[in-house]
């Protein structure tokens, strides 16, 4: 210890981006995290996953496009449009290895961590239940699996 305990005596832990996404998703009823491993360097995977205005829209199945309207350090504000024409103003954070964006009715979370010669990836997200913090559980797993397949196709 350095004599300046800022934890109040509580234990602390550093989480890799994929584990951090699990913790965030665990707080949302109905959220499911889809995990996978891709045989590509983490830097390459992250370049695709976190290209919010480019490849990200090709990876997330229901996303037609996303436009970042403001950045302030890790804070991001973006406008999203689904392939069904719905729109959302997303707010959240994009940090090395993970991104968490949400609106009143939509949640999107992605993460990537180095794993040997490849990369562990995780996806979560879905439509929020109006007036509650829960996600509609229908299709969440399927969409995560589709996102993982689309990412692998782009690699």
TIVO-2410 file (N, C-alpha, C; in nm, 3 decimals):
# residues 155
REC num residu      c1      c2      c3 atome chaine
REC   1      X   0.084  -0.119   0.000     N      A
REC   1      X   0.000   0.000   0.000    CA      A
REC   1      X   0.087   0.124   0.000     C      A
REC   2      X   0.036   0.227  -0.059     N      A
REC   2      X   0.112   0.351  -0.068    CA      A
REC   2      X   0.076   0.451   0.041     C      A
REC   3      X  -0.008   0.410   0.137     N      A
REC   3      X  -0.047   0.502   0.243    CA      A
REC   3      X  -0.167   0.588   0.207     C      A
REC   4      X  -0.215   0.579   0.084     N      A
REC   4      X  -0.330   0.657   0.039    CA      A
REC   4      X  -0.440   0.563  -0.009     C      A
REC   5      X  -0.501   0.491   0.081     N      A
REC   5      X  -0.605   0.394   0.048    CA      A
REC   5      X  -0.732   0.468   0.006     C      A
REC   6      X  -0.765   0.460  -0.122     N      A
REC   6      X  -0.886   0.526  -0.173    CA      A
REC   6      X  -1.001   0.429  -0.186     C      A
REC   7      X  -0.982   0.303  -0.145     N      A
REC   7      X  -1.088   0.203  -0.159    CA      A
REC   7      X  -1.171   0.189  -0.033     C      A
REC   8      X  -1.131   0.256   0.075     N      A
REC   8      X  -1.202   0.241   0.200    CA      A
REC   8      X  -1.185   0.102   0.259     C      A
REC   9      X  -1.077   0.034   0.219     N      A
REC   9      X  -1.052  -0.100   0.270    CA      A
REC   9      X  -1.118  -0.209   0.188     C      A
REC  10      X  -1.197  -0.173   0.087     N      A
REC  10      X  -1.263  -0.273   0.004    CA      A
REC  10      X  -1.165  -0.331  -0.095     C      A
REC  11      X  -1.180  -0.460  -0.128     N      A
REC  11      X  -1.093  -0.519  -0.230    CA      A
REC  11      X  -1.123  -0.457  -0.366     C      A
REC  12      X  -1.023  -0.451  -0.450     N      A
REC  12      X  -1.041  -0.400  -0.585    CA      A
REC  12      X  -0.997  -0.506  -0.685     C      A
REC  13      X  -1.045  -0.494  -0.807     N      A
REC  13      X  -1.008  -0.588  -0.912    CA      A
REC  13      X  -1.006  -0.515  -1.045     C      A
REC  14      X  -0.908  -0.548  -1.126     N      A
REC  14      X  -0.905  -0.495  -1.262    CA      A
REC  14      X  -0.972  -0.597  -1.352     C      A
REC  15      X  -1.062  -0.551  -1.436     N      A
REC  15      X  -1.135  -0.639  -1.527    CA      A
REC  15      X  -1.092  -0.614  -1.670     C      A
REC  16      X  -1.075  -0.722  -1.747     N      A
REC  16      X  -1.050  -0.702  -1.889    CA      A
REC  16      X  -1.182  -0.657  -1.953     C      A
REC  17      X  -1.177  -0.605  -2.075     N      A
REC  17      X  -1.299  -0.550  -2.137    CA      A
REC  17      X  -1.416  -0.648  -2.146     C      A
REC  18      X  -1.390  -0.776  -2.177     N      A
REC  18      X  -1.499  -0.873  -2.188    CA      A
REC  18      X  -1.564  -0.897  -2.052     C      A
REC  19      X  -1.483  -0.909  -1.947     N      A
REC  19      X  -1.540  -0.927  -1.813    CA      A
REC  19      X  -1.617  -0.802  -1.770     C      A
REC  20      X  -1.567  -0.685  -1.805     N      A
REC  20      X  -1.637  -0.560  -1.772    CA      A
REC  20      X  -1.775  -0.558  -1.837     C      A
REC  21      X  -1.785  -0.603  -1.963     N      A
REC  21      X  -1.913  -0.608  -2.032    CA      A
REC  21      X  -2.009  -0.703  -1.959     C      A
REC  22      X  -1.958  -0.816  -1.913     N      A
REC  22      X  -2.040  -0.909  -1.835    CA      A
REC  22      X  -2.097  -0.843  -1.711     C      A
REC  23      X  -2.015  -0.768  -1.640     N      A
REC  23      X  -2.061  -0.701  -1.518    CA      A
REC  23      X  -2.168  -0.598  -1.551     C      A
REC  24      X  -2.147  -0.519  -1.654     N      A
REC  24      X  -2.246  -0.419  -1.693    CA      A
REC  24      X  -2.378  -0.485  -1.733     C      A
REC  25      X  -2.370  -0.591  -1.813     N      A
REC  25      X  -2.490  -0.659  -1.860    CA      A
REC  25      X  -2.564  -0.729  -1.746     C      A
REC  26      X  -2.491  -0.774  -1.644     N      A
REC  26      X  -2.554  -0.843  -1.532    CA      A
REC  26      X  -2.651  -0.753  -1.456     C      A
REC  27      X  -2.635  -0.624  -1.469     N      A
REC  27      X  -2.723  -0.529  -1.401    CA      A
REC  27      X  -2.852  -0.502  -1.479     C      A
REC  28      X  -2.864  -0.558  -1.599     N      A
REC  28      X  -2.980  -0.532  -1.684    CA      A
REC  28      X  -3.064  -0.659  -1.696     C      A
REC  29      X  -3.183  -0.664  -1.638     N      A
REC  29      X  -3.268  -0.782  -1.654    CA      A
REC  29      X  -3.297  -0.809  -1.802     C      A
REC  30      X  -3.287  -0.933  -1.841     N      A
REC  30      X  -3.313  -0.972  -1.979    CA      A
REC  30      X  -3.191  -0.966  -2.069     C      A
REC  31      X  -3.081  -0.909  -2.021     N      A
REC  31      X  -2.961  -0.899  -2.103    CA      A
REC  31      X  -2.893  -1.036  -2.112     C      A
REC  32      X  -2.837  -1.063  -2.226     N      A
REC  32      X  -2.761  -1.186  -2.247    CA      A
REC  32      X  -2.631  -1.145  -2.316     C      A
REC  33      X  -2.519  -1.202  -2.273     N      A
REC  33      X  -2.391  -1.175  -2.335    CA      A
REC  33      X  -2.355  -1.294  -2.423     C      A
REC  34      X  -2.334  -1.266  -2.550     N      A
REC  34      X  -2.288  -1.368  -2.645    CA      A
REC  34      X  -2.137  -1.354  -2.654     C      A
REC  35      X  -2.066  -1.464  -2.628     N      A
REC  35      X  -1.921  -1.463  -2.630    CA      A
REC  35      X  -1.872  -1.550  -2.745     C      A
REC  36      X  -1.753  -1.517  -2.791     N      A
REC  36      X  -1.690  -1.598  -2.893    CA      A
REC  36      X  -1.542  -1.572  -2.898     C      A
REC  37      X  -1.474  -1.650  -2.979     N      A
REC  37      X  -1.330  -1.636  -3.000    CA      A
REC  37      X  -1.308  -1.628  -3.149     C      A
REC  38      X  -1.231  -1.529  -3.192     N      A
REC  38      X  -1.197  -1.517  -3.334    CA      A
REC  38      X  -1.047  -1.529  -3.349     C      A
REC  39      X  -1.006  -1.592  -3.457     N      A
REC  39      X  -0.864  -1.615  -3.482    CA      A
REC  39      X  -0.805  -1.498  -3.558     C      A
REC  40      X  -0.801  -1.383  -3.490     N      A
REC  40      X  -0.743  -1.262  -3.549    CA      A
REC  40      X  -0.685  -1.180  -3.434     C      A
REC  41      X  -0.581  -1.102  -3.463     N      A
REC  41      X  -0.521  -1.019  -3.358    CA      A
REC  41      X  -0.622  -0.919  -3.300     C      A
REC  42      X  -0.612  -0.895  -3.171     N      A
REC  42      X  -0.706  -0.808  -3.103    CA      A
REC  42      X  -0.711  -0.668  -3.164     C      A
REC  43      X  -0.597  -0.614  -3.202     N      A
REC  43      X  -0.595  -0.479  -3.261    CA      A
REC  43      X  -0.679  -0.473  -3.388     C      A
REC  44      X  -0.675  -0.579  -3.468     N      A
REC  44      X  -0.753  -0.583  -3.592    CA      A
REC  44      X  -0.903  -0.594  -3.561     C      A
REC  45      X  -0.936  -0.680  -3.465     N      A
REC  45      X  -1.077  -0.697  -3.426    CA      A
REC  45      X  -1.132  -0.567  -3.370     C      A
REC  46      X  -1.057  -0.503  -3.281     N      A
REC  46      X  -1.102  -0.378  -3.222    CA      A
REC  46      X  -1.120  -0.269  -3.327     C      A
REC  47      X  -1.032  -0.267  -3.426     N      A
REC  47      X  -1.044  -0.165  -3.532    CA      A
REC  47      X  -1.179  -0.178  -3.602     C      A
REC  48      X  -1.227  -0.299  -3.622     N      A
REC  48      X  -1.357  -0.319  -3.686    CA      A
REC  48      X  -1.471  -0.291  -3.589     C      A
REC  49      X  -1.466  -0.351  -3.471     N      A
REC  49      X  -1.575  -0.338  -3.375    CA      A
REC  49      X  -1.601  -0.195  -3.333     C      A
REC  50      X  -1.495  -0.117  -3.318     N      A
REC  50      X  -1.511   0.017  -3.264    CA      A
REC  50      X  -1.507   0.127  -3.369     C      A
REC  51      X  -1.518   0.087  -3.496     N      A
REC  51      X  -1.536   0.182  -3.605    CA      A
REC  51      X  -1.686   0.211  -3.613     C      A
REC  52      X  -1.734   0.295  -3.521     N      A
REC  52      X  -1.877   0.316  -3.503    CA      A
REC  52      X  -1.949   0.362  -3.629     C      A
REC  53      X  -1.884   0.443  -3.709     N      A
REC  53      X  -1.952   0.495  -3.829    CA      A
REC  53      X  -1.925   0.410  -3.952     C      A
REC  54      X  -1.848   0.303  -3.937     N      A
REC  54      X  -1.814   0.217  -4.051    CA      A
REC  54      X  -1.854   0.073  -4.027     C      A
REC  55      X  -1.757  -0.010  -3.996     N      A
REC  55      X  -1.778  -0.155  -3.985    CA      A
REC  55      X  -1.879  -0.193  -3.877     C      A
REC  56      X  -1.893  -0.113  -3.773     N      A
REC  56      X  -1.987  -0.145  -3.666    CA      A
REC  56      X  -2.127  -0.172  -3.721     C      A
REC  57      X  -2.171  -0.090  -3.814     N      A
REC  57      X  -2.304  -0.108  -3.875    CA      A
REC  57      X  -2.314  -0.234  -3.959     C      A
REC  58      X  -2.202  -0.286  -4.006     N      A
REC  58      X  -2.203  -0.412  -4.080    CA      A
REC  58      X  -2.205  -0.531  -3.985     C      A
REC  59      X  -2.158  -0.513  -3.864     N      A
REC  59      X  -2.148  -0.622  -3.767    CA      A
REC  59      X  -2.279  -0.642  -3.691     C      A
REC  60      X  -2.339  -0.535  -3.643     N      A
REC  60      X  -2.463  -0.542  -3.566    CA      A
REC  60      X  -2.579  -0.558  -3.663     C      A
REC  61      X  -2.651  -0.672  -3.658     N      A
REC  61      X  -2.749  -0.706  -3.762    CA      A
REC  61      X  -2.860  -0.604  -3.786     C      A
REC  62      X  -2.916  -0.546  -3.682     N      A
REC  62      X  -3.028  -0.454  -3.702    CA      A
REC  62      X  -2.986  -0.311  -3.731     C      A
REC  63      X  -2.856  -0.284  -3.732     N      A
REC  63      X  -2.806  -0.149  -3.749    CA      A
REC  63      X  -2.791  -0.115  -3.897     C      A
REC  64      X  -2.857  -0.010  -3.938     N      A
REC  64      X  -2.839   0.038  -4.075    CA      A
REC  64      X  -2.725   0.137  -4.082     C      A
REC  65      X  -2.711   0.214  -3.976     N      A
REC  65      X  -2.603   0.311  -3.971    CA      A
REC  65      X  -2.598   0.380  -3.836     C      A
REC  66      X  -2.483   0.433  -3.806     N      A
REC  66      X  -2.462   0.504  -3.681    CA      A
REC  66      X  -2.372   0.623  -3.711     C      A
REC  67      X  -2.411   0.738  -3.660     N      A
REC  67      X  -2.330   0.859  -3.682    CA      A
REC  67      X  -2.297   0.921  -3.547     C      A
REC  68      X  -2.169   0.937  -3.520     N      A
REC  68      X  -2.125   1.001  -3.396    CA      A
REC  68      X  -2.147   1.151  -3.412     C      A
REC  69      X  -2.221   1.209  -3.319     N      A
REC  69      X  -2.248   1.353  -3.325    CA      A
REC  69      X  -2.166   1.432  -3.224     C      A
REC  70      X  -2.113   1.360  -3.122     N      A
REC  70      X  -2.028   1.430  -3.025    CA      A
REC  70      X  -1.941   1.330  -2.951     C      A
REC  71      X  -1.817   1.373  -2.926     N      A
REC  71      X  -1.722   1.297  -2.844    CA      A
REC  71      X  -1.659   1.391  -2.745     C      A
REC  72      X  -1.645   1.342  -2.625     N      A
REC  72      X  -1.576   1.416  -2.520    CA      A
REC  72      X  -1.496   1.314  -2.441     C      A
REC  73      X  -1.372   1.292  -2.481     N      A
REC  73      X  -1.292   1.185  -2.422    CA      A
REC  73      X  -1.355   1.052  -2.455     C      A
REC  74      X  -1.388   0.975  -2.353     N      A
REC  74      X  -1.450   0.844  -2.374    CA      A
REC  74      X  -1.601   0.855  -2.397     C      A
REC  75      X  -1.660   0.968  -2.363     N      A
REC  75      X  -1.805   0.986  -2.378    CA      A
REC  75      X  -1.841   1.002  -2.526     C      A
REC  76      X  -1.948   0.933  -2.565     N      A
REC  76      X  -1.993   0.934  -2.704    CA      A
REC  76      X  -2.143   0.960  -2.709     C      A
REC  77      X  -2.183   1.041  -2.805     N      A
REC  77      X  -2.325   1.058  -2.837    CA      A
REC  77      X  -2.337   1.028  -2.986     C      A
REC  78      X  -2.435   0.943  -3.019     N      A
REC  78      X  -2.449   0.901  -3.159    CA      A
REC  78      X  -2.595   0.888  -3.196     C      A
REC  79      X  -2.621   0.902  -3.325     N      A
REC  79      X  -2.754   0.878  -3.379    CA      A
REC  79      X  -2.751   0.746  -3.454     C      A
REC  80      X  -2.845   0.659  -3.422     N      A
REC  80      X  -2.850   0.527  -3.486    CA      A
REC  80      X  -2.980   0.514  -3.563     C      A
REC  81      X  -2.972   0.437  -3.670     N      A
REC  81      X  -3.092   0.406  -3.748    CA      A
REC  81      X  -3.092   0.256  -3.773     C      A
REC  82      X  -3.204   0.194  -3.744     N      A
REC  82      X  -3.215   0.049  -3.766    CA      A
REC  82      X  -3.253   0.023  -3.911     C      A
REC  83      X  -3.241  -0.100  -3.952     N      A
REC  83      X  -3.279  -0.136  -4.088    CA      A
REC  83      X  -3.430  -0.127  -4.105     C      A
REC  84      X  -3.504  -0.114  -3.995     N      A
REC  84      X  -3.649  -0.100  -4.000    CA      A
REC  84      X  -3.693   0.046  -3.997     C      A
REC  85      X  -3.595   0.139  -3.997     N      A
REC  85      X  -3.627   0.281  -4.000    CA      A
REC  85      X  -3.635   0.349  -3.864     C      A
REC  86      X  -3.629   0.272  -3.755     N      A
REC  86      X  -3.634   0.332  -3.622    CA      A
REC  86      X  -3.504   0.407  -3.594     C      A
REC  87      X  -3.515   0.512  -3.514     N      A
REC  87      X  -3.398   0.594  -3.481    CA      A
REC  87      X  -3.381   0.601  -3.331     C      A
REC  88      X  -3.257   0.622  -3.291     N      A
REC  88      X  -3.226   0.635  -3.148    CA      A
REC  88      X  -3.109   0.729  -3.131     C      A
REC  89      X  -3.113   0.807  -3.024     N      A
REC  89      X  -3.000   0.889  -2.982    CA      A
REC  89      X  -2.933   0.814  -2.869     C      A
REC  90      X  -2.813   0.766  -2.896     N      A
REC  90      X  -2.739   0.684  -2.801    CA      A
REC  90      X  -2.637   0.767  -2.725     C      A
REC  91      X  -2.621   0.736  -2.599     N      A
REC  91      X  -2.520   0.799  -2.514    CA      A
REC  91      X  -2.442   0.687  -2.448     C      A
REC  92      X  -2.313   0.707  -2.429     N      A
REC  92      X  -2.236   0.605  -2.359    CA      A
REC  92      X  -2.088   0.633  -2.362     C      A
REC  93      X  -2.013   0.524  -2.347     N      A
REC  93      X  -1.867   0.534  -2.343    CA      A
REC  93      X  -1.805   0.437  -2.440     C      A
REC  94      X  -1.695   0.482  -2.498     N      A
REC  94      X  -1.613   0.396  -2.583    CA      A
REC  94      X  -1.471   0.409  -2.529     C      A
REC  95      X  -1.422   0.299  -2.476     N      A
REC  95      X  -1.288   0.294  -2.418    CA      A
REC  95      X  -1.211   0.182  -2.486     C      A
REC  96      X  -1.080   0.179  -2.467     N      A
REC  96      X  -1.004   0.071  -2.529    CA      A
REC  96      X  -1.061  -0.066  -2.491     C      A
REC  97      X  -1.110  -0.136  -2.589     N      A
REC  97      X  -1.160  -0.271  -2.569    CA      A
REC  97      X  -1.308  -0.287  -2.546     C      A
REC  98      X  -1.381  -0.179  -2.517     N      A
REC  98      X  -1.524  -0.195  -2.498    CA      A
REC  98      X  -1.600  -0.067  -2.530     C      A
REC  99      X  -1.728  -0.088  -2.560     N      A
REC  99      X  -1.817   0.023  -2.591    CA      A
REC  99      X  -1.955  -0.011  -2.536     C      A
REC 100      X  -2.017   0.086  -2.470     N      A
REC 100      X  -2.150   0.069  -2.412    CA      A
REC 100      X  -2.231   0.191  -2.451     C      A
REC 101      X  -2.335   0.171  -2.533     N      A
REC 101      X  -2.419   0.280  -2.579    CA      A
REC 101      X  -2.564   0.246  -2.547     C      A
REC 102      X  -2.639   0.346  -2.501     N      A
REC 102      X  -2.779   0.322  -2.471    CA      A
REC 102      X  -2.863   0.446  -2.496     C      A
REC 103      X  -2.988   0.420  -2.525     N      A
REC 103      X  -3.087   0.525  -2.537    CA      A
REC 103      X  -3.203   0.486  -2.447     C      A
REC 104      X  -3.309   0.558  -2.458     N      A
REC 104      X  -3.427   0.528  -2.378    CA      A
REC 104      X  -3.481   0.388  -2.409     C      A
REC 105      X  -3.469   0.344  -2.535     N      A
REC 105      X  -3.527   0.217  -2.577    CA      A
REC 105      X  -3.428   0.116  -2.633     C      A
REC 106      X  -3.300   0.148  -2.636     N      A
REC 106      X  -3.203   0.061  -2.703    CA      A
REC 106      X  -3.074   0.052  -2.621     C      A
REC 107      X  -3.011  -0.065  -2.623     N      A
REC 107      X  -2.884  -0.086  -2.556    CA      A
REC 107      X  -2.794  -0.166  -2.649     C      A
REC 108      X  -2.668  -0.124  -2.659     N      A
REC 108      X  -2.568  -0.195  -2.739    CA      A
REC 108      X  -2.439  -0.197  -2.659     C      A
REC 109      X  -2.381  -0.315  -2.643     N      A
REC 109      X  -2.253  -0.328  -2.575    CA      A
REC 109      X  -2.165  -0.427  -2.649     C      A
REC 110      X  -2.039  -0.391  -2.670     N      A
REC 110      X  -1.943  -0.480  -2.736    CA      A
REC 110      X  -1.810  -0.471  -2.662     C      A
REC 111      X  -1.733  -0.581  -2.667     N      A
REC 111      X  -1.602  -0.581  -2.602    CA      A
REC 111      X  -1.511  -0.680  -2.674     C      A
REC 112      X  -1.380  -0.654  -2.663     N      A
REC 112      X  -1.280  -0.743  -2.722    CA      A
REC 112      X  -1.156  -0.742  -2.634     C      A
REC 113      X  -1.104  -0.863  -2.606     N      A
REC 113      X  -0.984  -0.879  -2.523    CA      A
REC 113      X  -0.889  -0.977  -2.590     C      A
REC 114      X  -0.758  -0.951  -2.583     N      A
REC 114      X  -0.661  -1.046  -2.638    CA      A
REC 114      X  -0.675  -1.183  -2.571     C      A
REC 115      X  -0.657  -1.287  -2.650     N      A
REC 115      X  -0.666  -1.424  -2.597    CA      A
REC 115      X  -0.572  -1.512  -2.680     C      A
REC 116      X  -0.449  -1.528  -2.633     N      A
REC 116      X  -0.350  -1.604  -2.708    CA      A
REC 116      X  -0.323  -1.538  -2.842     C      A
REC 117      X  -0.334  -1.616  -2.949     N      A
REC 117      X  -0.313  -1.562  -3.083    CA      A
REC 117      X  -0.439  -1.498  -3.140     C      A
REC 118      X  -0.549  -1.506  -3.068     N      A
REC 118      X  -0.676  -1.453  -3.117    CA      A
REC 118      X  -0.735  -1.350  -3.024     C      A
REC 119      X  -0.866  -1.340  -3.031     N      A
REC 119      X  -0.938  -1.238  -2.954    CA      A
REC 119      X  -1.068  -1.295  -2.901     C      A
REC 120      X  -1.096  -1.270  -2.773     N      A
REC 120      X  -1.227  -1.299  -2.717    CA      A
REC 120      X  -1.314  -1.178  -2.742     C      A
REC 121      X  -1.436  -1.202  -2.788     N      A
REC 121      X  -1.531  -1.094  -2.813    CA      A
REC 121      X  -1.661  -1.122  -2.739     C      A
REC 122      X  -1.735  -1.016  -2.710     N      A
REC 122      X  -1.863  -1.030  -2.644    CA      A
REC 122      X  -1.957  -0.922  -2.695     C      A
REC 123      X  -2.084  -0.960  -2.708     N      A
REC 123      X  -2.189  -0.869  -2.753    CA      A
REC 123      X  -2.306  -0.878  -2.657     C      A
REC 124      X  -2.371  -0.766  -2.631     N      A
REC 124      X  -2.498  -0.764  -2.561    CA      A
REC 124      X  -2.580  -0.650  -2.618     C      A
REC 125      X  -2.707  -0.653  -2.591     N      A
REC 125      X  -2.791  -0.544  -2.638    CA      A
REC 125      X  -2.933  -0.588  -2.656     C      A
REC 126      X  -3.014  -0.494  -2.697     N      A
REC 126      X  -3.153  -0.524  -2.722    CA      A
REC 126      X  -3.240  -0.403  -2.702     C      A
REC 127      X  -3.369  -0.428  -2.707     N      A
REC 127      X  -3.469  -0.323  -2.692    CA      A
REC 127      X  -3.512  -0.318  -2.546     C      A
REC 128      X  -3.514  -0.198  -2.492     N      A
REC 128      X  -3.553  -0.180  -2.352    CA      A
REC 128      X  -3.706  -0.180  -2.341     C      A
REC 129      X  -3.753  -0.229  -2.227     N      A
REC 129      X  -3.895  -0.223  -2.196    CA      A
REC 129      X  -3.925  -0.080  -2.150     C      A
REC 130      X  -4.022  -0.013  -2.213     N      A
REC 130      X  -4.053   0.125  -2.172    CA      A
REC 130      X  -4.085   0.133  -2.023     C      A
REC 131      X  -4.020   0.227  -1.956     N      A
REC 131      X  -4.043   0.250  -1.814    CA      A
REC 131      X  -3.969   0.157  -1.721     C      A
REC 132      X  -3.888   0.065  -1.776     N      A
REC 132      X  -3.812  -0.029  -1.692    CA      A
REC 132      X  -3.670  -0.040  -1.746     C      A
REC 133      X  -3.582  -0.091  -1.663     N      A
REC 133      X  -3.443  -0.109  -1.705    CA      A
REC 133      X  -3.424  -0.239  -1.782     C      A
REC 134      X  -3.526  -0.322  -1.793     N      A
REC 134      X  -3.514  -0.454  -1.856    CA      A
REC 134      X  -3.507  -0.445  -2.007     C      A
REC 135      X  -3.451  -0.552  -2.066     N      A
REC 135      X  -3.451  -0.567  -2.210    CA      A
REC 135      X  -3.556  -0.670  -2.248     C      A
REC 136      X  -3.614  -0.653  -2.366     N      A
REC 136      X  -3.704  -0.755  -2.420    CA      A
REC 136      X  -3.616  -0.874  -2.456     C      A
REC 137      X  -3.638  -0.991  -2.396     N      A
REC 137      X  -3.545  -1.103  -2.416    CA      A
REC 137      X  -3.556  -1.172  -2.553     C      A
REC 138      X  -3.659  -1.142  -2.629     N      A
REC 138      X  -3.678  -1.209  -2.758    CA      A
REC 138      X  -3.569  -1.170  -2.857     C      A
REC 139      X  -3.501  -1.269  -2.911     N      A
REC 139      X  -3.403  -1.246  -3.016    CA      A
REC 139      X  -3.266  -1.199  -2.971     C      A
REC 140      X  -3.247  -1.176  -2.842     N      A
REC 140      X  -3.119  -1.122  -2.794    CA      A
REC 140      X  -3.004  -1.218  -2.824     C      A
REC 141      X  -3.023  -1.345  -2.796     N      A
REC 141      X  -2.918  -1.444  -2.821    CA      A
REC 141      X  -2.891  -1.458  -2.970     C      A
REC 142      X  -2.996  -1.464  -3.048     N      A
REC 142      X  -2.981  -1.479  -3.193    CA      A
REC 142      X  -2.905  -1.361  -3.254     C      A
REC 143      X  -2.937  -1.240  -3.210     N      A
REC 143      X  -2.870  -1.121  -3.263    CA      A
REC 143      X  -2.722  -1.120  -3.225     C      A
REC 144      X  -2.690  -1.162  -3.102     N      A
REC 144      X  -2.550  -1.171  -3.061    CA      A
REC 144      X  -2.473  -1.270  -3.145     C      A
REC 145      X  -2.533  -1.385  -3.173     N      A
REC 145      X  -2.468  -1.486  -3.256    CA      A
REC 145      X  -2.450  -1.436  -3.399     C      A
REC 146      X  -2.549  -1.364  -3.451     N      A
REC 146      X  -2.536  -1.306  -3.585    CA      A
REC 146      X  -2.425  -1.201  -3.590     C      A
REC 147      X  -2.413  -1.121  -3.483     N      A
REC 147      X  -2.306  -1.022  -3.478    CA      A
REC 147      X  -2.170  -1.089  -3.481     C      A
REC 148      X  -2.156  -1.197  -3.406     N      A
REC 148      X  -2.029  -1.271  -3.403    CA      A
REC 148      X  -1.997  -1.328  -3.542     C      A
REC 149      X  -2.095  -1.385  -3.609     N      A
REC 149      X  -2.072  -1.439  -3.745    CA      A
REC 149      X  -2.034  -1.327  -3.843     C      A
REC 150      X  -2.100  -1.214  -3.834     N      A
REC 150      X  -2.070  -1.103  -3.925    CA      A
REC 150      X  -1.928  -1.050  -3.901     C      A
REC 151      X  -1.887  -1.043  -3.775     N      A
REC 151      X  -1.752  -1.000  -3.744    CA      A
REC 151      X  -1.652  -1.098  -3.807     C      A
REC 152      X  -1.675  -1.226  -3.790     N      A
REC 152      X  -1.584  -1.328  -3.848    CA      A
REC 152      X  -1.578  -1.316  -4.000     C      A
REC 153      X  -1.690  -1.285  -4.064     N      A
REC 153      X  -1.691  -1.269  -4.210    CA      A
REC 153      X  -1.607  -1.149  -4.254     C      A
REC 154      X  -1.609  -1.042  -4.174     N      A
REC 154      X  -1.532  -0.922  -4.210    CA      A
REC 154      X  -1.382  -0.941  -4.189     C      A
REC 155      X  -1.345  -1.036  -4.102     N      A
REC 155      X  -1.204  -1.061  -4.076    CA      A
REC 155      X  -1.147  -1.141  -4.191     C      A
***
